Amino acid sequence: MRACSRLVTATAVAVTALAAPVAASSGVSAATLPRCAEKDLTLRAEPSDGSDGVLKLSVRNDSGRACLVDRVPTVTYGDLDGAALPVPAVPHAGRELAAHTTVYAAVRSLSDAKDAEDEARTVLTVHVVTVPDHDGRTFQALKLGAPAGVRVYEPVTTVWQPSARRAETVLEEQTTGRGTIAA
């Protein structure tokens, strides 16, 4: 199945997530920043106000110092293999998260591709990880506004953005209609 191979590829890329640090805005080299401790992060997921199948993610650094999360949240679905692919397509890398700040991502679980209806799977949980070696957090479909489960086919996620509005805009710009990845 095409979706599974793309998802497996995304997971393989996520394993090397912090290998290429990005520039830090605090004046400290991103290469010297530590990864954020899981206990210092507050991770949230909720349904989007306007789009079916879109989740809004946020992660806040509750510590008093800057640290690194992965540039792309790793989003997996139930017991399905693989993870949502980033849009735009970028390699995983470290992203500085300043003390007491929040970043946002948007995730679309279902593509409008012609095969989506036949090949989509339904899951009862969505799991999000912000740093590859963290446990992350599992969200129940019911709490995400999907009491019958989350339908999944070729899911995509944005990289962390400075605002929730920007994350949803990036997702919309990178997709057309209700989820078909733009050519």
N, C-alpha and C positions, 0 to 999 in steps of 0.2 A: 504494500500500500504506500503510495507516494507520500502521504502525510506522515506516516511513521518514520520513513527514512529522513525526512526533513527534521522531524522532532529529535531523532537520535543524533543527527548532526549537531543540532543546537545544544544538546546536553554535552556532547563531547567538547564543544567549544567552551562551555561553561566551566569545565574542569580547570582550564587555564585562565580563569577570569581575571585575576589580578596581576597577570604577567607583564602587562604594558601600562604602567601608571600614566595618568593624565596630569597636566599641570595643576598645581595647587594654587588657590587664591589667597591663602593665608601667609604666603611668603616662605613657607616651609616646603621643601621639595616633597612632591607626592611620593617619591621613592622612599622617603624616610618616615612617612606617616604610617602608624600601625593600622591594621584592619580594625574596624569597629568591633567591640565586644558585643555579643548578642544581648547581654543583659542591659546594655546602654541604648538599645534601639527599641522604638515603638513602631510596629508594623501594622498597618490597617488595610482592609479591603472592603469595598462597598460597591453596590451596583451604580452605574452611571445614571444620572437624572434623565437623560434623553435618548440613550441608545440601548436597544436590546442586545444582550450578549457582551456588553462592554463593562469591565470592572475598573474602578478607580483604585489605585494603590497609593499608599504613602508610607514613608519611613522617616522617623524623626530621631535625631541624635540627641539623647537626653544627657549625655556626658558634658563635661566642661571643657573638652578639647576636640579638635578636629581629628577625623579618622577616615578610613576608606571603606566604602561599600563597593560592590560590583557596579559598573556603569549600567548594566542591564539586569533587571530582576529576573531570577530564574523562576518561571511559573510552570508548574506541572499539574496534571489533572488526574485525580483518582489513581487508579492502577495502570493508566496508559503509559507507554514508553515515551520518553522525550520531553521537550519543553517548548513553550511558545518562542517563536523566532523574533528577533528584534527588527523593528522598522524605525528608521531606515536601517539597512543591514550594516552593522558596525561590529568590530571585534569586541569581545568582552575585555574590560580593563578596569583599573581602579578609578573610582570617582570620589573626590573629596567631599565629605559631609561635615561642614563646620559645626561647632558646638551649638546646640539648641536650635538647629535648623531642620527643616523638613523638605524633602524632595518628593516628586510625584511621577507616576507612570500610569498609562492606560493600557488595558489588555482586552483584545477581542478574541473570543473563543471559537466563533463559527464563521467560516468563509461563505460567500455566496456562490462559490464555484459550482458548476453543474453537478459535480459528484458529491457535494456536501450533504444533501438530503439523504442519499443512499449510504454514505460511508461515515456519517457523523456518529459519534458515540456519546452516551450520556453518563456523566459521573456525578457523584454526590459530594465530592470535595475538590477544592483547589488548594494547592500548596505553593507558598511563596518563600523564596530564600533571597536574602540580600547580600550575603557573603558566602562563597561556595562551601566553606567548611562549617557553616552554621546549620542548626537543625531547621530553622525557619519556622513558619507557622502554617497550620492547616485551617482553612475556612470551610464551613459547611455550606452546601448549595442553598439550603433554606435561608440562611442568614445573608446570602448574597442575592436574594430576590428571585431564586430559581427553585421553588418547592418541588418541582418534578425532576430536578437535576440540571446540570450545566451541559448543554450540547457542545461537542468539541469536534472541529475539523479544521485543520491548518491554522491553529491559533497564532496570533502575533502580539507582541508587546513593544511599547516604546522604551527608549532609554529613560533614565530618571531625568525629570524636567524641573525647572524652578517653580512651576505652579501647576495646579490641577488643570486649569484651562489650557495651558500650553501643551500638556500631555495629551489631552483630548484633541486639540488642534493638530498636533503631529500625527496622531493616529488617523484622523480624518484625511489629512493631506496625503498620507502614504497609502490610503486605501480608497476605493471608490464604492459607491452604493452602500451596502451594509456589510462590507467585509472583504470584498474581492481585492486582492493585492494589486496595486496599480502597476502597469507595465513599465 
